[in-house]
Amino acid sequence: MLIFDAHLDLAWNAIDWNRDLLLPVERIRQIENDAGMKDKGRGCNTVSFPELRRGKVAMFIATLLPRLLRIGAMPAIQRYANMAGAYAAGYGQLAYYRALEQQGHLRWIKDAAGLESHVREWRKDENSRNLPLGFILSMEGADCVLSPEQVDEWYQAGLRIIGPAHYGVSPYAHGTGTEGGLFPQGPALLRAMEKVGMILDITHLSDQCFDEAMDIYGGPVLASHHNCRALVPNQRQITDEQIKRLVGRGGVIGAALDSWMLHPGWVRGESDPKLVKLEAVVDHIDRVCQLAGNSRHAAIGTDLDGGFGKEQTPHDLDTIADLQRLPDMLNKRGYKDADIEGIMHGNWVRFFLNAWKK
């Protein structure tokens, strides 16, 4: 079955972590282990292009992640002391995707026609060995958008989705781990996004920012990698009421595979990976479906290798190719084939085709 993954930090892994994602996962692990890398996530990655292809992860949302230096932010992601540095880094990450597109490894999907063509080709070619992987470009945290007026520049460069904040705060909004609303430029950013057709990703917004953004922004809204707060209490998760509001707007919610978001009380670097199985992902998918009353708003947004590796993912997943185990799990929960196909890729495809209708 084809898979659409709504959140992969590929350029960040390739540039900040200096990984050659064209290599097999085992080779990347070996290189990092031989180099004595002992940091979190090193030597135990789960994503590479061969594994994406083996798992038929034919489409994904790929990110730009150039973060400003913020006190209290996660050390692995904070970096740039000013927005100009973040802006430059954003274009550097964009150039990574452009290079892989030129080499034939990636296909940059920017509109409905491109998405329809890509899906059609992958469905037609059972082996799909010679087809490029398709990606839609997103920005996780708007730290490198110098002003709302610059949104159009980023759109013309190929960006199609913006999440205004990440961990901590951005110049525009409060994010994960913080309380508060949009900053003065936040509403203008949202209006500029709506004007050019940039999709809003509410992932990582504070609760107040979620409400304010949903009130101000009238365009398509998604949650690329969010799990359910009712199952794992934490502000990083999405509440039942927020899920219902997204469903009412036609949004789709991608289930993430970070064990911290799958098991209550998980402590990074301390909890036993054996505590979490892939079935926990199905629990979150199922809750979204139950709240929505159908399966059309639940999907996948793994965040695999988003600053962690096998030490912080379900223990029965070795690489991203193991996502192919989810359809059988969903089937055992009573989901029909059409529902499973939607969750694995169809719901995201439908969302973007609707979002890009002119």
Buried (B, 14 or more C-beta within 10 A) or exposed (E): BBBBBBBBBBBBBBBBBEBEBBBBBBEBBEBBEEEEEEEBBBBBBBBBBBBBBBBBBBBBBBBBBBBBEBEEBBEBBBBBEEBEBBBEBBBEBBEBBBEBBEEEBBBBBBBBEBBBBBBEBBEEEEEBEEBBBBBBBBBBBBBBBBEBEBBBBBBEEBBBBBBBBBBBBBBBBBBBBBEEBBBEBBBBBBBBBBEBBBBBBBBBBBBBBBBBBBEBBEBBBBBBBBBBBBBBEBBBBBBBEBBBBBBEBBBBBBBBBBBBBBBEEBEBEEBEBEBBBBBBBBBBBBBBBEBBEEBBBBBBBBBBBBBBBBBBBBBEBBBBBBBBBBBEBBEEBEBEEEBBBBBBBBBBBBBBBEBBEE
